[in-house]
Amino acid sequence: MFKEFKEFAIKGNALDLAIGVVIGAAFGAIVNSLVNDVIMPPIGLLLGKVDVANLFVVLQNGTKAPGPYGSLAAAKDAGAITLNYGAFVSTIVTFVIVTFSIFLVVKVINRLRRTREAEEPTTKPCPFCLTQVPLEATRCPACTSEVSVS
């Protein structure tokens, strides 16, 4: 059983998957920072100097302290039940950025695959005169020598 597990773990697919998960986690952290530290502050500034992540609605006051609460952290400390729509908006922006990034990567990979498929040869050199001959040809049009069909 250990031998089978070792073969599975060393195979390229399992290793590629592990590398993809690690890179994906790092990419997720970068995108979270981009959204929370770069994109949302200007949006909050445009909304009237508001921290978008702190946008919430109190559904029920806390048991430790009554509202109003100055921040989401204060509401949570007071035990209030809140609807955190600002955090939700930040998560949606993060999702859109990650999805768009993956779309761009897949688009580049598909373009590379198409060019690789298009590069398949349609001709071969004649072994006698080195003229390019179609792959299906049995004779060279330049020197009339017989060529093998590939």
C-alpha positions as CSV (number, residue, x, y, z in Angstrom):
1,M,0.0,0.0,0.0
2,F,2.9,2.4,0.8
3,K,4.4,1.6,-2.6
4,E,1.2,2.5,-4.4
5,F,0.8,5.7,-2.4
6,K,4.4,6.6,-3.3
7,E,3.8,6.0,-7.0
8,F,0.6,8.2,-6.8
9,A,2.3,11.0,-4.9
10,I,5.3,11.1,-7.3
11,K,3.2,11.0,-10.5
12,G,3.2,14.3,-12.4
13,N,-0.6,14.9,-12.0
14,A,-0.5,14.7,-8.1
15,L,2.5,16.9,-8.0
16,D,1.1,19.4,-10.4
17,L,-2.1,19.5,-8.4
18,A,-0.2,20.2,-5.2
19,I,1.8,23.0,-6.8
20,G,-1.4,24.5,-8.2
21,V,-3.0,24.5,-4.7
22,V,-0.1,26.2,-3.1
23,I,0.2,28.8,-5.9
24,G,-3.6,29.3,-5.8
25,A,-3.5,30.0,-2.0
26,A,-0.7,32.5,-2.5
27,F,-2.6,34.1,-5.4
28,G,-5.7,34.3,-3.2
29,A,-3.8,36.2,-0.5
30,I,-2.4,38.6,-3.1
31,V,-5.9,39.3,-4.5
32,N,-7.4,39.7,-1.0
33,S,-4.7,42.3,-0.3
34,L,-5.3,44.0,-3.6
35,V,-9.0,44.3,-2.9
36,N,-8.8,45.2,0.8
37,D,-5.8,47.5,0.6
38,V,-5.8,49.0,-2.9
39,I,-9.3,48.8,-4.5
40,M,-11.7,49.2,-1.6
41,P,-10.1,52.3,0.1
42,P,-10.7,54.6,-2.9
43,I,-14.2,53.2,-3.3
44,G,-14.8,54.0,0.4
45,L,-13.4,57.4,-0.1
46,L,-15.9,58.0,-3.0
47,L,-18.7,56.8,-0.7
48,G,-17.9,59.4,1.8
49,K,-14.8,58.3,3.7
50,V,-16.4,54.9,4.7
51,D,-14.5,51.7,5.3
52,V,-16.4,49.4,2.9
53,A,-15.5,46.3,5.0
54,N,-17.2,48.0,8.0
55,L,-20.6,48.4,6.3
56,F,-23.2,46.4,8.2
57,V,-26.7,46.5,9.4
58,V,-27.6,45.5,13.0
59,L,-30.2,42.9,13.0
60,Q,-30.3,42.6,16.8
61,N,-28.5,44.6,19.5
62,G,-25.8,42.8,21.5
63,T,-26.3,41.5,25.0
64,K,-23.1,43.1,26.3
65,A,-23.7,46.7,25.0
66,P,-26.6,48.4,23.2
67,G,-26.1,50.0,19.8
68,P,-25.3,52.1,17.8
69,Y,-21.9,50.6,17.1
70,G,-19.1,52.6,15.5
71,S,-17.6,49.6,13.7
72,L,-18.2,46.0,12.8
73,A,-15.6,44.9,15.4
74,A,-17.5,46.9,18.1
75,A,-20.8,45.3,17.2
76,K,-19.3,41.8,17.3
77,D,-17.6,42.5,20.6
78,A,-21.0,43.6,22.0
79,G,-22.5,40.3,20.8
80,A,-24.8,42.0,18.1
81,I,-26.2,40.0,15.2
82,T,-25.2,41.8,12.1
83,L,-25.6,41.6,8.3
84,N,-22.1,42.3,6.9
85,Y,-22.8,43.5,3.4
86,G,-19.5,45.4,3.2
87,A,-17.5,42.2,3.7
88,F,-19.8,40.5,1.1
89,V,-19.1,43.3,-1.5
90,S,-15.3,42.9,-0.9
91,T,-15.6,39.1,-1.4
92,I,-17.5,39.6,-4.6
93,V,-14.8,42.0,-5.9
94,T,-12.2,39.4,-4.9
95,F,-14.1,36.7,-6.8
96,V,-14.4,38.8,-9.9
97,I,-10.7,39.5,-9.9
98,V,-9.7,35.9,-9.4
99,T,-12.2,34.7,-12.0
100,F,-11.0,37.3,-14.6
101,S,-7.3,36.3,-13.9
102,I,-8.1,32.6,-14.4
103,F,-10.0,33.5,-17.6
104,L,-6.9,35.4,-18.9
105,V,-4.6,32.5,-18.1
106,V,-6.9,29.9,-19.8
107,K,-7.2,32.2,-22.8
108,V,-3.4,32.4,-23.2
109,I,-3.0,28.6,-22.7
110,N,-5.7,28.0,-25.4
111,R,-4.0,30.4,-27.8
112,L,-0.7,28.6,-27.3
113,R,-2.4,25.2,-27.9
114,R,-4.0,26.5,-31.1
115,T,-0.7,27.7,-32.5
116,R,1.0,24.5,-31.5
117,E,-1.7,22.5,-33.3
118,A,-1.4,24.8,-36.4
119,E,2.3,24.2,-36.5
120,E,1.9,20.5,-37.4
121,P,3.8,20.0,-40.7
122,T,2.0,19.6,-44.0
123,T,5.2,18.9,-46.0
124,K,8.4,16.9,-45.8
125,P,11.7,17.3,-47.5
126,C,12.6,15.1,-50.5
127,P,15.5,13.0,-49.4
128,F,17.2,13.5,-52.7
129,C,16.8,17.1,-53.7
130,L,15.4,18.6,-50.4
131,T,12.4,20.2,-52.1
132,Q,9.4,20.4,-49.8
133,V,6.9,17.7,-50.8
134,P,3.3,17.2,-49.4
135,L,3.1,14.5,-46.8
136,E,0.8,12.4,-48.9
137,A,2.9,12.6,-52.0
138,T,4.7,9.5,-53.3
139,R,6.9,11.3,-55.9
140,C,8.8,14.5,-55.6
141,P,7.5,17.1,-58.1
142,A,11.0,18.5,-58.7
143,C,13.2,15.4,-59.2
144,T,10.5,12.7,-59.6
145,S,12.1,10.5,-57.1
146,E,9.9,8.1,-55.1
147,V,9.4,9.3,-51.5
148,S,7.8,7.4,-48.7
149,V,4.4,8.3,-47.4
150,S,4.5,9.4,-43.7
